[in-house]
Amino acid sequence: MDVSYWQNTVNFATALAKGILWVYIRALYGLSPDLKFPVHYPNANGVMPRTAYLYYKDELDPKAQAQKLYETCLANGDIGNYQPVIDVESINNLTLTASKIKTCCEEILILFKKRPLIYTGFYVWRDHVKGDKAWAVYYSLIIAAYPFADRSDDLPQKVLQYPPMIPAPFKMWTSDPDENMQGLAVGWQFTSSAPASEFGVSGNFLDLDWSSPAFQKQVLKAQPPVDPPPDPDPIGEPMQFKALKTYNIRSGPGTQYPDIGDLTT
């Protein structure tokens, strides 16, 4: 699932119990911080794997957006468990320039040491992103495509019968869990209208995604278990000390003086 400022509260333990395997959380809208990121991102830590996403703004410096994403993640804990996500949408973007998006992706790769996932829709990528897009074959895609508007129809067994259209140069995943994921869709946001409360999220609706067999095996299952954050200093528990060394106490400043006792520390 993905969450942002629009989801005021998120119970990640409830989402995990409902089958959510990982979450991507909005960190930035261009260069503007998402006000809920400092809450959602730490709260997910130790409960379920999480990563951050950037809502890309074409009129802003692409490198600056990547650098701000990196700094925002570090300021709120770490760079995440998986690849960060760059959200490419035509809403509130008068232009979308392929070369600028490429620069942003490359800067994220340099900073995070991970290739970002590109989130977009078929028509957004095909019709609104202008310029040479062949470079995108080195990245993986999360495709947003909603076969059914009615949330009651968002049933897995039904939705999967209607695979999404995939914009070039990307291709749809296969059933091979060992396939090379570069250039493939590895995630499919199949609904934006799941009942949020069922997943422990405030509000009416929630975005839900499928992950490809390869992403599940090579990324989700390949990661070590998430370590919970350290507990705060316990209050009211007895302090414990361990004897590390015993010293002789002498009657004067030197070994020639007699030993008059011991000091254990």
Long-range contacts (C-beta under 8 A, 24 or more apart in sequence): 1-199, 1-201, 1-206, 1-207, 1-208, 1-209, 2-26, 2-53, 2-85, 2-189, 2-207, 2-209, 3-36, 3-40, 3-201, 3-206, 4-34, 4-36, 4-37, 4-40, 5-34, 5-35, 5-36, 6-203, 7-36, 7-40, 7-196, 7-201, 7-202, 7-203, 7-206, 8-36, 8-202, 8-203, 9-201, 9-202, 10-40, 10-43, 10-44, 10-200, 10-201, 10-202, 11-200, 11-201, 12-43, 12-44, 12-47, 12-48, 12-200, 13-47, 13-200, 14-199, 14-200, 15-48, 15-199, 15-200, 15-201, 16-47, 16-48, 18-198, 18-199, 18-200, 20-48, 20-199, 20-208, 21-48, 21-49, 21-211, 21-216, 21-220, 22-48, 22-49, 22-50, 22-51, 22-81, 22-82, 22-211, 22-220, 23-48, 23-49, 23-50, 23-51, 24-50, 24-51, 24-52, 24-53, 24-84, 24-85, 25-50, 25-51, 25-52, 25-53, 26-52, 26-53, 26-54, 26-55, 26-87, 27-52, 27-53, 27-54, 27-69, 27-72, 27-73, 27-76, 28-54, 28-55, 28-65, 28-68, 28-69, 28-72, 29-55, 29-57, 30-55, 30-56, 30-57, 30-60, 30-65, 31-57, 31-60, 31-64, 31-65, 31-68, 33-72, 37-72, 37-76, 38-76, 41-73, 41-76, 41-77, 42-76, 42-77, 42-229, 45-77, 45-78, 45-226, 45-228, 45-229, 46-226, 46-227, 46-228, 46-229, 47-226, 47-228, 48-226, 49-81, 49-82, 49-220, 49-223, 49-226, 50-80, 50-81, 51-80, 51-81, 51-82, 51-83, 51-84, 51-85, 52-79, 52-80, 52-84, 52-85, 53-84, 53-85, 53-86, 53-87, 53-119, 54-84, 54-85, 54-86, 54-87, 54-104, 54-108, 55-87, 55-89, 56-86, 56-87, 56-88, 56-89, 56-93, 56-101, 56-104, 57-92, 57-93, 58-93, 58-94, 58-95, 58-96, 58-97, 58-100, 58-101, 59-93, 59-94, 59-95, 62-100, 62-101, 62-103, 62-104, 62-107, 63-103, 63-104, 63-107, 65-104, 66-104, 66-105, 66-107, 66-108, 66-111, 67-107, 67-111, 69-108, 69-111, 70-108, 70-111, 70-112, 79-112, 79-114, 80-112, 81-223, 81-226, 82-114, 82-219, 82-223, 83-112, 83-114, 83-115, 83-116, 83-117, 83-140, 84-108, 84-112, 84-114, 84-116, 84-117, 85-116, 85-117, 85-118, 85-119, 85-142, 86-116, 86-117, 86-118, 86-119, 87-119, 87-120, 88-118, 88-119, 88-120, 88-124, 88-125, 88-129, 89-120, 89-121, 89-124, 90-124, 90-128, 93-128, 95-130, 96-124, 96-128, 96-129, 96-130, 97-129, 97-130, 97-131, 98-129, 98-130, 98-131, 98-132, 98-133, 98-135, 98-136, 99-131, 99-132, 101-129, 102-135, 102-136, 105-139, 115-139, 115-140, 115-182, 117-141, 117-142, 117-186, 117-187, 118-142, 119-144, 119-187, 119-189, 120-144, 120-167, 121-145, 122-164, 122-165, 122-166, 122-167, 125-167, 126-167, 126-168, 133-168, 133-169, 134-169, 136-169, 136-170, 136-183, 137-169, 137-170, 137-182, 137-183, 138-182, 138-183, 139-182, 139-183, 140-181, 140-182, 140-183, 140-184, 140-185, 140-186, 140-187, 140-215, 141-166, 141-170, 141-184, 141-185, 141-186, 141-187, 142-185, 142-186, 142-187, 142-188, 142-189, 142-209, 143-170, 143-185, 143-187, 143-188, 143-189, 144-189, 144-192, 145-188, 145-189, 145-190, 146-189, 146-190, 146-191, 146-192, 146-193, 147-190, 148-191, 149-193, 150-193, 151-191, 151-193, 151-194, 151-195, 151-205, 154-190, 154-191, 154-193, 154-194, 154-208, 156-210, 159-190, 159-191, 160-210, 163-188, 164-188, 164-190, 173-212, 173-213, 173-214, 173-215, 174-213, 175-213, 176-213, 176-214, 177-213, 177-214, 177-216, 177-217, 177-218, 178-214, 178-217, 178-218, 179-214, 181-212, 181-214, 181-215, 181-218, 184-212, 184-214, 185-212, 186-211, 186-212, 186-214, 186-215, 186-219, 187-211, 187-212, 187-215
